[in-house]
């Protein structure tokens, strides 16, 4: 099944080593997700940061 994801919010984040990446908060009307621009999923942490699950890279909010 193909989902049509709609961007709810676009956030600029910094990795631990200072690289700027974009995180998209998206919804398909039934569920929500956080992904990078390439569609790779990221986890939202309780403190407002994000983690790229596969690499355990931490992302801190830079701009929104």
N, C-alpha and C positions, 0 to 999 in steps of 0.2 A: 504494500500500500504506500502510495506517495503522499507525503504530508506537505501542505502549503504552510510554511512557517512565516509568521509576521513578526517583524522586529518591534519590540516594546520599548527597549532602551539600548543604546549603544554606549559602551564605556571604554575609555582608554585606560590601560593598566600598564604598570611597570613590572618586569620580572625581577627576581633577586639580583641579577647582574645588570639591570638598567635598560634592558631592551623594552621598547614600547610595543604593546600588542593590543588588539581590539577584542573586546568580549561583547557578544550580542546576547541580550535576554530576549527570547523568542517564545511565541505561543502559536499553537495550531487550532486553538479554540477549545481543546479538550485537555491539553497538557502544556507545560512550560519547560524550557531548557535554557542553559547557558552554553554557548559555543564560541569558538574562535572563528575568524573569518573563513577558515578552510573547513568548517563544520565539525572540528574536533571538540568533543564535549569537555567542559570544565566543571568542577565542583565548587559550589558556593560554600564558604566556611562561615561559622557563626560570628566571626569578628568582621565580616564584610569583605574579606579577601577572597581570592579564588585559588584553586589548585588545578593544574593540568594533570589529570589522573594518571596518564601513561608515564609521564616523566617526573611526577611529584614536584613540578616547578610551581613556586608560589607567585601569585600576581597581586599587586596592591593597586588600588584605585588611584589613578592620576587625575583624570578629568571625566566629567559626565555631562 
